[in-house]
Amino acid sequence: MQRALGLARRAADEGEVPVGALLVAGADVIGEGWNRPIATHDPTAHAEIIALRDAAQRRRNYRLEGTTLYVTLGGFAGVVLADVIQLTLSSTAGIA
């Protein structure tokens, strides 16, 4: 979760809402992201979606079975679609 909080800080440093996310398979980080909708002009560029996209590209598969998503705060629509098995949350209060 500390790495996800670091990604949230990066989002805050870039003027975004401070949210970070990591997708983990076993002990390996297979995807990461931080909020970027303002910078990218993309309403879907939320940390958890970026992390899911990153992992899918690395795995070359949209099914992300057996993974855990660590997200500091946010929505979770993509989690169900990608078959993520576990979701871990943390509040980002006090990050910025």
C-alpha positions, 0 to 999 in steps of 0.5 A: 500500500505504501507504493500506492500512496506514493503514486497518489502523491505523484497524482497530487504533485501533478495537480490531480486528485491524489489517488494511486493504484497497484495490481499485484499477482503474488509478490509481483506488481503487474500494473500501476497507475495514478489519477490523470484525467486532468492531464490527459483530458480523459474522464476514464484516466483514473488510477485503478483503470490505468493500473488495470490497463497497464497489467492487461498490456503486460500480461497480454490478456484482459483477464487478470485472474488471481490478482489483488488491486491496491487502491488508495481511494476510488471506483471499482467498475473495472475490477469486476470486468477484469476478474480481479479477486481481491480489492484493498483500499486505503484513504488518502486523507493527509497525503497532499 
